[in-house]
Amino acid sequence: MSSLLELVGWAATGVFAGSYFCREPQTLRKVQAFAAILWIAYGVVIHSFPIIISNVIVAALASVSALRAGRPSGAYEPSQDS
């Protein structure tokens, strides 16, 4: 169990570190959100609330940011016809 747990932690570290090689901001955010989800799983298994809470925040912010970046430009802006 311990080696599997360590593998999850190392995978989270690797995914997060690898996110810095992403060229597109939306891809970067998605990879960071995935890494945060791995960290959440790691935190749950070791019962570490600081790891869980901080990565819930990171995953949420990265996901929202990725969704915003995926919207077409000007899709939600009010009309300028006045």
C-alpha positions as CSV (number, residue, x, y, z in Angstrom):
1,M,0.0,0.0,0.0
2,S,2.8,2.4,0.9
3,S,4.5,2.0,-2.5
4,L,1.2,2.6,-4.3
5,L,0.6,5.7,-2.1
6,E,4.0,7.0,-2.9
7,L,3.4,6.4,-6.6
8,V,0.3,8.6,-6.5
9,G,2.3,11.4,-4.8
10,W,5.1,11.1,-7.3
11,A,2.6,11.0,-10.2
12,A,1.0,14.2,-8.9
13,T,4.4,15.8,-8.7
14,G,5.3,14.7,-12.2
15,V,2.1,15.9,-13.7
16,F,2.3,19.2,-12.0
17,A,5.9,19.7,-13.0
18,G,5.2,18.7,-16.5
19,S,2.4,21.3,-16.8
20,Y,5.2,23.9,-17.1
21,F,6.0,22.5,-20.6
22,C,2.4,23.2,-21.8
23,R,2.4,26.0,-24.4
24,E,-1.3,26.7,-24.4
25,P,-2.8,28.3,-21.3
26,Q,-5.9,26.2,-21.4
27,T,-3.9,23.0,-21.6
28,L,-1.7,24.2,-18.7
29,R,-4.8,24.8,-16.6
30,K,-6.3,21.4,-17.4
31,V,-3.0,19.6,-16.6
32,Q,-2.7,21.5,-13.3
33,A,-6.3,20.6,-12.4
34,F,-5.5,16.9,-13.1
35,A,-2.4,17.1,-10.9
36,A,-4.5,18.8,-8.1
37,I,-7.0,15.9,-8.3
38,L,-4.1,13.4,-7.9
39,W,-2.9,15.5,-4.9
40,I,-6.4,15.4,-3.4
41,A,-6.5,11.6,-3.7
42,Y,-3.1,11.5,-2.0
43,G,-4.3,13.8,0.7
44,V,-7.4,11.7,1.3
45,V,-5.4,8.5,1.7
46,I,-3.0,10.1,4.2
47,H,-5.7,12.1,5.9
48,S,-4.1,15.5,5.4
49,F,-6.6,18.3,5.3
50,P,-4.1,21.0,4.3
51,I,-3.2,18.9,1.1
52,I,-6.9,18.2,0.4
53,I,-8.2,21.8,0.9
54,S,-5.4,23.5,-0.9
55,N,-5.7,21.3,-3.9
56,V,-9.5,21.5,-4.0
57,I,-8.9,25.3,-4.4
58,V,-6.2,24.8,-7.0
59,A,-8.4,22.3,-9.0
60,A,-11.4,24.6,-8.9
61,L,-9.5,27.7,-10.0
62,A,-7.6,25.8,-12.7
63,S,-10.9,24.3,-14.0
64,V,-12.8,27.6,-14.0
65,S,-9.8,29.3,-15.7
66,A,-9.6,26.6,-18.4
67,L,-13.4,26.9,-19.0
68,R,-13.2,30.7,-19.4
69,A,-10.2,30.4,-21.7
70,G,-12.3,28.0,-23.9
71,R,-15.1,30.4,-24.5
72,P,-15.2,32.2,-27.8
73,S,-14.0,35.8,-27.5
74,G,-16.9,38.2,-26.8
75,A,-19.5,35.4,-26.4
76,Y,-20.8,36.9,-23.1
77,E,-20.3,40.6,-23.6
78,P,-23.3,42.9,-23.8
79,S,-24.2,44.4,-27.1
80,Q,-22.5,47.7,-28.0
81,D,-25.6,48.8,-30.0
82,S,-26.8,51.9,-28.3
